[in-house]
Amino acid sequence: MNDYYKLLILIVSAAGVLSFTGCNKTQEEGNVSTVGTSLEKAIDDSAITTKVLSKLMADSSIKGFDLKVETHNGNVQLSGFVDDQAQIDNAIMIARSVEGVKDVDNRVSLKSDRDTSMGVKVDDSVITSKVKSSLLADPDIKSLDIAVVTSNGEVQLSGFVNNQTQIDRATDIARKTEGVHNVINELSIK
């Protein structure tokens, strides 16, 4: 291989490395943002979410519950249903102990004392599936950013969305889903 091709390969490789290390800047909506920094934040948020979930699953007082963890810019949002306040306090403490967590937004709810038989649990999973499917089918909502948890017909929506319109639309979709008795809206704007 001659020196020209070696130099060309080196330049292309360097450009690729620079674009992933934050040296490739773009103009977006009047603000200069760094592509590499955005990618790094997304990776950091994903790592934080994974670490928090792992620690929650390792805790014997919490691991049996359906808790959701969403992270945006180092801010962790916890949601779902648990039996008592001590479990909520423990989940918050665990999340705060993870390196990189800036703040913890507690959106965890206490389960109601209604029937928790197997039939109700199956109904709850069917309701959750219906709500998730409806959100996925709606073109105005990024359903992958919305966590859905159901307990005794009570649906909790949590996560991060782009605007209030998406929050209102997601809440409306959940309310109109068959079997839903109540909707707890714990969505936040990014």
N, C-alpha and C positions, 0 to 999 in steps of 0.2 A: 504494500500500500504506500503510495507516495505521500509526501509531506502535506500536500494540499488537502487530501482527504482526511488525514489525521487531524489537521487544524480545524476543518469543517466539523468533524465529529466532536472535537473538544468544545467548539463554540456552541453547538446545538445542545450538548450535555450541560454546559454551564448555564445556558439560558433556562433549561428545564429545572435545574437545581435552584436558580435564583427565583423563579416564579413560585416555587414551593416554600421558599424561606422568607417570603414577605417583601421581596424587592420589586415585584411587579405591581405597580399601582394603576388603578383605574379610576375613572370619574363616574360616580353614581349619584344621581339626584342632587347634584350641586355639591356634594361632599366627596372629598378624596378618601377612598377607603383602600385598604391593602388586602389584596386577594389572599396572600399567604396568612395574614393575621386572621382573617375570617375563617379560613380553613383550620388554623390552629385553635381558634376559639371553639369551633364545632367539635373538633377532636377532644379538646379539654373537657367540654361539657359532656360529651359521650363517656369519657373516662370517669368523670365525677359521678354520673348517673350509675354506671356499672359498679363503682366502688361502694356507693351508698346502698344500692340494691343488695350487693354481696354481704355487707355488714348487717343489713336488716334481716336477710335470710339466715344468717348465722346466729341471730338472737332468738333464743327459744320462746320468749314471750311474744314475739312478733311474727315469726316465720310462717305461721299458719294463716295469716291474713293477706288479703288482696290489696296491698299498698302499691300505689303508682308513684314513680319518681320522674320528674321532668327537670331539666337543667337548662338555663339560658344565661349566658355570660357569668357563670359561676353561682348564680342564684338558684337554689334548689326549691322545687315545689313538691310537697308531699300531699298525697290525696288517697282516699279510700275509706274503709270502714274498719273500726276496731271495737272491742268490747268495753274498754274503760279508759279514763283519762291517763292513768299511769302508762298505758301502752303508747298513747300519743306523746307523752313527755319523753318516754324512752326513745321513740322513733326520731324525735327532734334532736335529742342529745346525740344519737348515733350519727345522724346526717351532719350535724355541726362538727363532729370529730374527724370528718373526712378532709384531707388536705385539698385545698383549692376551693372549698365552699366559702362563699362570701356571706350568704344569708340563707335562712331557711324560712320558707313561707308555708305555714301549717294550714292545710286544707283538709285534714283528716277529720272524719265525722264519727260519732258514736253510733253503733248499730241500734236500731229500735228494738224494743222488747217483743215485737210481734213474732209470730210463728217462724221458726228456723228449721222446719222439717225438710227432708230431702226433696219433697215436691216443690217447696218454695225455693230451694236452692237451684233446682233445675229451671224453674220459671225465671229466676233472676238471670241465669246464664242465657236463656232464650231472649229475654228483654235486652240484655247487654249486646247480644249478637244483632238483634234487630236495629238497635240504635246505631251501632257501629256501621252496619250495612247502609242505613239511611244517610249517615254522615258521609260515607264513602261515595254514595251515588250523587250527592249534591255538589255541583260544580263550583259553588262559591265558598266551600269550606275545605280547609286542609285537614281532613279527618285524621291523618297520621300524627298530627300535633295535638290531638284531643284524646285523653284517656277517659274511658267509660267504665264505671264500676256500679253494680246494682246490688242493693241489699233490701230484701222484702218489698220489692217494687219501687224502691226509691233509687233514682238514678243520680249519680254524681258525675259531673263533667269537670275535667281539670286539664291543665296544660297551658300552652302559650299559643295565642293566635295573633293575627295582624291588626285587628280593629274591633270596635264595638259591634259593628254589623255582623261579623262572624260569630261573636258571642251570642247575640240575639237570635241569629238563625239556628245555631246549634241547640240552644235552649228550646226553641220552638219545635224543632224536629224531635227532640227527646220527649217533650210534653205530648206530642201527637202520636207517639208510639204506643201501640196496644199493650196494656198491662202496666204502664207506668202510672204510679200513684202520685209521685212528687219528683221534682227535679231540683237538685242542689247544684247551682252554678258556681264553680270555683275556677273558672277560666280567667286567665290574665292576658293582658295585651303585652306583646314583646317590647 
